[in-house]
Amino acid sequence: MLKVIKYEIRRFLKFYLILLFTCLFFFLVDINRHTVTSYQYQALIIEFITAFLAYYLIIKYIRDEYTDKKYLYIKSSLSPTQVFVGKLLTIIILSCSFLFIMTFFYNLKLYFLYKKHYLDFLRLNLDYTYLALIGREYKEWLYPLHFSLGIIYNTIIFYLMYTIYAKRRMKRYSKLSSIIISYFIPAGIFYVSNYFVKLLDKFFHFLDFSNLTPRVRAFSLREHLINILSINSLIILLVSLVLMVRYITRKRSDNQCEN
Amino acid sequence: MEIIKDTITFMYPDKLVFNDVDVTINKGEIYLLIGRNGTGKSTLLRLLGKIEPYKFKKHLIAEKDISYMPSDLSYYPYMRIIDLLKFYHDTHQNFSLEFAHTYLEEFQLKPNKMIKKLSLGEQKILNYLICLSKEAKLYLIDEPFPYVDLLNDEIFRKMIINKYDEEKTFIIATHQINEFEKLASYCLLIKSPETIECIPTDEIRNSVSLSVEDYFKEVMRDVKGY
């Protein structure tokens, strides 16, 4: 698996470094302390670019499956699961390292502002800019971690959806049934995990989960929860399941695997 | 000794490729797989190589003992030839770096050359080299010759001779029959979805006054692509 990570990181290293240094260059050059919004939006842009990087890598890997690159690991001594996990870890390592490096330099910039122009720093109003850690308690430094966890979570779910789809197609299930299944399994995981977040919030007060909830709220997980838990969506989910269940086990007509 | 034996039925959603066709592969033989375009040569290789999911009644070769060369294989463009060989050495069991380096010199390929700068012929040579550098029991080679010059053709044959022993089986899908005719012991001719003929090459040479390639040209005139 480490071998996969090594070669896959090398594959994207050039792109990653160009993206990283371009962002750093523009972000560090832009130090006009009077433009309040630039500081607020820079944090947002870091989040967007990190998410873009993760999804770009996923799309690249999915695209590989439809080109000749799919043969690279064929007949190798690595199992398909090892290759899959290796690629997944590559996505996580690259996107999270990008996030942490950018956050570090963003905060370094804020730190100089904090030290030299404290009043301007206060004027920036960075309360809801979660990547801004300067002037906050250490406990609040967990906010960016929430964001990276969110990215990891979404990346895994997204990649899982594709893998379920690909595996089912490999076993010659029809396209429609594969799409339905690949959506329903992650939907179930979303449902359970969101419910779990709510339970943690409710029963484990000692975790002081409320401190972390602004970030959770920023992901609108609570809104997801409300939607998912509402009776209407449950009914829609059940009806769709009943309607679609006949397609789920449908196989392609060319299924010769059963001989 | 038979290593693969089955009656294959296989279809893509819009096309029947094989319909109850008997396939038998023996150990220690070199097969030429011949057929018109679109008759299923590459598909048959993928089935035999367990790349397409298919349950054979008899298939005695383990996954790790199969070496497969697809007709097209693209590598990561950042790699140099040497990186690619290391990649295969790291990720594939029984990959012989020594063998690869020996023939790299013979093909006059520079190890430090970037893969994206290789010509089509050089890429084909590299695919072939990687396929044969792996120690396997079944080699499946799909279209090795397009874009490759005459002198390298000779090295291709030499590599197979060096690699060959009674434990190894080679199946080569090609349109350039002349190149491998002398090496091959059998020709597998895909005539139709229902028929794959297995003809010993010696038999053709002894019974017909034509060369093997001319003989197959005559036979294939009656076979239509489907």
Interface residues (C-beta under 8 A of the other chain):
Chain A: K3 V4 Y7 R10 R11 L13 K14 T67 D68 K69 Y71 L72 Y73 I74 K75 S76 S77 L78 M170 K171 R172 R252 S253 D254 Q256 C257 E258 N259
Chain B: T9 F10 M11 Y12 P13 G49 I51 P53 Y54 K55 E63 K64 I66 S67 Y68 P70 D72 L73 S74 Y75 Y76 Y78 F87 D90 T91 H92 Q93 K134
